[in-house]
Amino acid sequence: MRPNGSGEELERRRRRALELLKEGLLPVEVAQRVGVDRRSVRRWKAAAREGGDAAIRARPTPGRPSKLSAKDRPRLTEMLLKGARAAGFATDRWTGPRVAELIARRFHVHYHEGHVSRLLWSLGFSPRRPRAGARHGSSATKRGS
């Protein structure tokens, strides 16, 4: 699984780890300072030794780029947290089709309703099923909330 952060941020972390190793710190100490597992530090050290600078450089993220721009993602999060009613829906329950409709209306970007869950997950939301007997509520909640 890809760690959080842009490619440039991850590259800076790898470079910082290699600098600390050159200063004589042990991989375990370096790992603690840069916030990774010691095995990652050892892997970066071996990659740099074998492949040089190119081995630790940032690479493009694989896969198709997101249709929703990076600046629009926080705006979508705010809208979702305000609830579906605030976005003009009859109830406060978010569903895949509703989120897809909101994105199309506000950002002029079209997502298939089946792919909305991936976008929501990347924004920090997780799916939630209503409890038996529950009459309303959000179908997605912000993780960690």
C-alpha positions, 0 to 999 in steps of 0.5 A: 500500500502506498504511504500518504504524501505526495511523491515529492514528500516521500522522496524528501523523506527517503533523502533525509533518511539517507542523510541520517545514515551517512551521519552514522545513525543506525537504521532503527534510529533513522526509522524512528526519526523519519517515521517509518519501519526500519526495513524501509530504511534498509530497503532505501539504503540498498536501492540507493547503493545499487541504483544511485540517485534515480532509485530513490527519486519520486515516480509518478503515481500509477493509475488514472488521475482523479477527475476531481481536482486537488483543490475541489476535494476539500470543498467536496468534503465540506459539502458532504459534512454539511449533509445531504439536505444542505445540498438540496436533497430531501433527506440527510442520507448520502448515497452513491448516486446522490454524491455522484449527482452533487459532484456533477452539479457543483464541479461539472465532473461525472463519476459513475455512482459505483466509483464514488465509494473509492473517492469517498474512501480517499477523502477519509469517509467510510461506508456506514449502514443504518442500524435496524430501525434507524430512520435517518442519518448519513450513509458515510462518516468521516473516518476517525470522527 
